[in-house]
Amino acid sequence: MKVTTNTAANVVCLESHPAWRAAQRRACELEAAMRRHPSFQSRLESDAPHLHSV
């Protein structure tokens, strides 16, 4: 005999969940920090081809 119960499922929109919002904010802050880093900026300004080791 199979018994089923009625359960209420709560659907949470990710954009409104605090953990998701915090993760998105951290990702944006990390990306901005990487853009500000001197090594990243020099990579953008340099049009020279990358050297490959032989």
N, CA, C and O atoms as a GROMACS GRO file, in nm:
protein
  216
    1MET      N    1   0.083  -0.117   0.000
    1MET     CA    2   0.000   0.000   0.000
    1MET      C    3   0.088   0.124   0.000
    1MET      O    4   0.180   0.136   0.081
    2LYS      N    5   0.060   0.216  -0.090
    2LYS     CA    6   0.140   0.338  -0.104
    2LYS      C    7   0.062   0.455  -0.044
    2LYS      O    8  -0.054   0.479  -0.077
    3VAL      N    9   0.130   0.526   0.046
    3VAL     CA   10   0.065   0.639   0.110
    3VAL      C   11   0.138   0.767   0.066
    3VAL      O   12   0.261   0.775   0.074
    4THR      N   13   0.063   0.863   0.022
    4THR     CA   14   0.123   0.990  -0.016
    4THR      C   15   0.071   1.097   0.078
    4THR      O   16  -0.041   1.091   0.128
    5THR      N   17   0.157   1.195   0.101
    5THR     CA   18   0.115   1.307   0.186
    5THR      C   19   0.126   1.436   0.107
    5THR      O   20   0.209   1.449   0.017
    6ASN      N   21   0.044   1.527   0.142
    6ASN     CA   22   0.049   1.658   0.078
    6ASN      C   23   0.156   1.742   0.148
    6ASN      O   24   0.149   1.766   0.268
    7THR      N   25   0.254   1.785   0.072
    7THR     CA   26   0.358   1.870   0.129
    7THR      C   27   0.359   2.001   0.052
    7THR      O   28   0.339   2.004  -0.069
    8ALA      N   29   0.382   2.106   0.122
    8ALA     CA   30   0.388   2.238   0.058
    8ALA      C   31   0.532   2.264   0.020
    8ALA      O   32   0.623   2.257   0.104
    9ALA      N   33   0.553   2.295  -0.105
    9ALA     CA   34   0.687   2.326  -0.153
    9ALA      C   35   0.700   2.477  -0.163
    9ALA      O   36   0.617   2.544  -0.225
   10ASN      N   37   0.804   2.529  -0.102
   10ASN     CA   38   0.830   2.672  -0.110
   10ASN      C   39   0.932   2.698  -0.219
   10ASN      O   40   1.042   2.643  -0.216
   11VAL      N   41   0.895   2.779  -0.313
   11VAL     CA   42   0.986   2.816  -0.420
   11VAL      C   43   1.041   2.954  -0.389
   11VAL      O   44   0.966   3.050  -0.373
   12VAL      N   45   1.174   2.961  -0.380
   12VAL     CA   46   1.238   3.088  -0.347
   12VAL      C   47   1.309   3.138  -0.471
   12VAL      O   48   1.390   3.066  -0.531
   13CYS      N   49   1.279   3.258  -0.510
   13CYS     CA   50   1.346   3.320  -0.624
   13CYS      C   51   1.490   3.348  -0.582
   13CYS      O   52   1.514   3.412  -0.480
   14LEU      N   53   1.586   3.302  -0.660
   14LEU     CA   54   1.726   3.316  -0.622
   14LEU      C   55   1.768   3.461  -0.603
   14LEU      O   56   1.845   3.492  -0.512
   15GLU      N   57   1.718   3.550  -0.687
   15GLU     CA   58   1.759   3.689  -0.679
   15GLU      C   59   1.723   3.752  -0.545
   15GLU      O   60   1.783   3.852  -0.506
   16SER      N   61   1.625   3.696  -0.475
   16SER     CA   62   1.584   3.753  -0.348
   16SER      C   63   1.647   3.682  -0.229
   16SER      O   64   1.630   3.726  -0.115
   17HIS      N   65   1.719   3.572  -0.251
   17HIS     CA   66   1.778   3.497  -0.142
   17HIS      C   67   1.906   3.565  -0.095
   17HIS      O   68   1.992   3.597  -0.177
   18PRO      N   69   1.920   3.589   0.035
   18PRO     CA   70   2.038   3.661   0.087
   18PRO      C   71   2.172   3.594   0.053
   18PRO      O   72   2.269   3.664   0.025
   19ALA      N   73   2.177   3.463   0.056
   19ALA     CA   74   2.304   3.394   0.026
   19ALA      C   75   2.342   3.414  -0.121
   19ALA      O   76   2.459   3.436  -0.152
   20TRP      N   77   2.244   3.406  -0.209
   20TRP     CA   78   2.272   3.426  -0.352
   20TRP      C   79   2.316   3.570  -0.377
   20TRP      O   80   2.410   3.593  -0.453
   21ARG      N   81   2.248   3.666  -0.314
   21ARG     CA   82   2.284   3.806  -0.333
   21ARG      C   83   2.424   3.834  -0.280
   21ARG      O   84   2.499   3.910  -0.342
   22ALA      N   85   2.460   3.774  -0.168
   22ALA     CA   86   2.594   3.793  -0.112
   22ALA      C   87   2.699   3.733  -0.205
   22ALA      O   88   2.806   3.792  -0.225
   23ALA      N   89   2.671   3.617  -0.262
   23ALA     CA   90   2.766   3.554  -0.355
   23ALA      C   91   2.782   3.638  -0.480
   23ALA      O   92   2.894   3.653  -0.531
   24GLN      N   93   2.673   3.694  -0.531
   24GLN     CA   94   2.681   3.781  -0.649
   24GLN      C   95   2.763   3.906  -0.619
   24GLN      O   96   2.845   3.949  -0.701
   25ARG      N   97   2.741   3.964  -0.501
   25ARG     CA   98   2.814   4.084  -0.462
   25ARG      C   99   2.964   4.054  -0.451
   25ARG      O  100   3.046   4.133  -0.497
   26ARG      N  101   2.998   3.940  -0.389
   26ARG     CA  102   3.140   3.901  -0.378
   26ARG      C  103   3.201   3.878  -0.515
   26ARG      O  104   3.316   3.915  -0.538
   27ALA      N  105   3.127   3.818  -0.606
   27ALA     CA  106   3.179   3.794  -0.740
   27ALA      C  107   3.206   3.925  -0.812
   27ALA      O  108   3.308   3.940  -0.881
   28CYS      N  109   3.115   4.021  -0.798
   28CYS     CA  110   3.135   4.152  -0.861
   28CYS      C  111   3.253   4.225  -0.800
   28CYS      O  112   3.331   4.289  -0.871
   29GLU      N  113   3.267   4.217  -0.668
   29GLU     CA  114   3.379   4.282  -0.601
   29GLU      C  115   3.512   4.219  -0.642
   29GLU      O  116   3.611   4.290  -0.661
   30LEU      N  117   3.516   4.087  -0.657
   30LEU     CA  118   3.637   4.019  -0.698
   30LEU      C  119   3.674   4.058  -0.840
   30LEU      O  120   3.792   4.082  -0.870
   31GLU      N  121   3.576   4.064  -0.928
   31GLU     CA  122   3.602   4.103  -1.066
   31GLU      C  123   3.655   4.247  -1.073
   31GLU      O  124   3.747   4.276  -1.150
   32ALA      N  125   3.596   4.336  -0.993
   32ALA     CA  126   3.643   4.474  -0.991
   32ALA      C  127   3.786   4.483  -0.936
   32ALA      O  128   3.867   4.561  -0.986
   33ALA      N  129   3.815   4.405  -0.834
   33ALA     CA  130   3.950   4.404  -0.777
   33ALA      C  131   4.052   4.352  -0.877
   33ALA      O  132   4.163   4.403  -0.885
   34MET      N  133   4.013   4.251  -0.954
   34MET     CA  134   4.105   4.198  -1.055
   34MET      C  135   4.131   4.302  -1.164
   34MET      O  136   4.243   4.313  -1.213
   35ARG      N  137   4.028   4.377  -1.203
   35ARG     CA  138   4.047   4.482  -1.303
   35ARG      C  139   4.140   4.592  -1.252
   35ARG      O  140   4.213   4.653  -1.331
   36ARG      N  141   4.137   4.619  -1.121
   36ARG     CA  142   4.222   4.723  -1.065
   36ARG      C  143   4.366   4.677  -1.046
   36ARG      O  144   4.455   4.761  -1.029
   37HIS      N  145   4.392   4.548  -1.047
   37HIS     CA  146   4.526   4.495  -1.020
   37HIS      C  147   4.621   4.533  -1.133
   37HIS      O  148   4.584   4.525  -1.250
   38PRO      N  149   4.745   4.576  -1.100
   38PRO     CA  150   4.840   4.622  -1.202
   38PRO      C  151   4.870   4.517  -1.310
   38PRO      O  152   4.885   4.552  -1.427
   39SER      N  153   4.880   4.391  -1.273
   39SER     CA  154   4.912   4.290  -1.374
   39SER      C  155   4.799   4.275  -1.475
   39SER      O  156   4.824   4.248  -1.593
   40PHE      N  157   4.677   4.291  -1.432
   40PHE     CA  158   4.565   4.283  -1.525
   40PHE      C  159   4.562   4.405  -1.616
   40PHE      O  160   4.535   4.393  -1.735
   41GLN      N  161   4.589   4.522  -1.560
   41GLN     CA  162   4.588   4.644  -1.639
   41GLN      C  163   4.698   4.643  -1.743
   41GLN      O  164   4.678   4.690  -1.855
   42SER      N  165   4.815   4.591  -1.708
   42SER     CA  166   4.924   4.587  -1.806
   42SER      C  167   4.891   4.488  -1.918
   42SER      O  168   4.934   4.507  -2.031
   43ARG      N  169   4.815   4.386  -1.887
   43ARG     CA  170   4.776   4.290  -1.989
   43ARG      C  171   4.681   4.356  -2.090
   43ARG      O  172   4.685   4.325  -2.209
   44LEU      N  173   4.595   4.447  -2.042
   44LEU     CA  174   4.502   4.515  -2.132
   44LEU      C  175   4.574   4.614  -2.222
   44LEU      O  176   4.539   4.628  -2.339
   45GLU      N  177   4.673   4.684  -2.167
   45GLU     CA  178   4.743   4.787  -2.242
   45GLU      C  179   4.842   4.730  -2.342
   45GLU      O  180   4.877   4.795  -2.440
   46SER      N  181   4.888   4.609  -2.318
   46SER     CA  182   4.990   4.549  -2.403
   46SER      C  183   4.926   4.483  -2.524
   46SER      O  184   4.840   4.396  -2.511
   47ASP      N  185   4.970   4.525  -2.643
   47ASP     CA  186   4.926   4.462  -2.765
   47ASP      C  187   5.029   4.364  -2.819
   47ASP      O  188   5.009   4.303  -2.923
   48ALA      N  189   5.138   4.351  -2.746
   48ALA     CA  190   5.245   4.260  -2.788
   48ALA      C  191   5.198   4.117  -2.774
   48ALA      O  192   5.124   4.084  -2.682
   49PRO      N  193   5.239   4.031  -2.866
   49PRO     CA  194   5.200   3.890  -2.855
   49PRO      C  195   5.266   3.824  -2.735
   49PRO      O  196   5.375   3.862  -2.694
   50HIS      N  197   5.199   3.726  -2.680
   50HIS     CA  198   5.254   3.653  -2.567
   50HIS      C  199   5.369   3.565  -2.611
   50HIS      O  200   5.365   3.506  -2.719
   51LEU      N  201   5.470   3.555  -2.527
   51LEU     CA  202   5.585   3.470  -2.559
   51LEU      C  203   5.553   3.328  -2.516
   51LEU      O  204   5.497   3.304  -2.409
   52HIS      N  205   5.589   3.237  -2.600
   52HIS     CA  206   5.567   3.094  -2.570
   52HIS      C  207   5.702   3.031  -2.539
   52HIS      O  208   5.801   3.057  -2.607
   53SER      N  209   5.704   2.947  -2.436
   53SER     CA  210   5.829   2.876  -2.406
   53SER      C  211   5.845   2.761  -2.504
   53SER      O  212   5.748   2.698  -2.545
   54VAL      N  213   5.970   2.736  -2.539
   54VAL     CA  214   6.000   2.634  -2.639
   54VAL      C  215   6.052   2.510  -2.571
   54VAL      O  216   6.084   2.411  -2.638
   0.00000   0.00000   0.00000
